[in-house]
Amino acid sequence: EVPLCIRTRQSGDHITIDQAGHHQKLKSWFINQKIPAGERDDILCIADGSEIVWIPGYRMGSAYQISSRTRQILQIEVVKEDV
């Protein structure tokens, strides 16, 4: 099992966009959200392999949202520190 990792986007990344399990390429999602191309490489993602779990500040993948079938919850806090 591959652990979750925090990273920027990679080729082949996708995110689940609805409860029916439909996926969208992360590149397409960024375009649809009108996120400027120059910013996309700097956005951090929480990923499970090529499946994006969460894009902090933007959205959580639908496959990872809490539902009546949820058995465990992992709480992740992202803190931006001034350098």
Residue pairs with C-beta under 8 A, 6 or more apart in sequence:
2 48
2 49
4 46
4 47
4 48
4 53
4 74
5 46
5 47
6 44
6 45
6 46
6 47
7 44
7 45
7 47
8 41
8 42
8 43
8 44
8 45
9 26
9 27
9 30
9 40
9 41
9 43
9 45
10 47
10 50
12 50
13 25
13 26
13 27
13 45
13 47
13 50
13 51
13 52
14 23
14 24
14 25
14 26
14 50
14 51
14 52
15 23
15 24
15 26
15 29
15 51
15 52
15 55
15 59
15 61
16 22
16 23
16 51
16 61
16 62
16 63
16 64
17 23
17 24
17 29
17 61
17 62
18 62
19 62
21 62
21 63
24 32
26 45
26 52
27 40
30 40
30 43
33 58
35 43
35 58
43 55
43 57
43 58
44 55
44 56
44 78
45 52
45 53
45 54
45 55
46 52
46 53
46 54
46 55
46 56
46 76
47 53
51 61
51 63
52 61
53 60
53 61
53 64
54 60
54 61
54 64
54 76
56 78
57 78
66 73
